[in-house]
């Protein structure tokens, strides 16, 4: 973990969550909106972990 691939994967997952959230808003679907927000939060956590791992390995 901590490679550029991991960071890119997390960013893509965050984008997917943003799309789900916006679809939920457009459709008035609260479950889809919440799922998108949850996915974004998980992706932000994964990205932060990958960045921290990469920074630690660079030392």
Secondary structure, 3 states (H helix, E strand, C coil): CCCHHHHHHHHHHHHHHHHHHHHHHHHCCHHHHHHHHHHHHHHHHHHHHHHHHHHHHCC
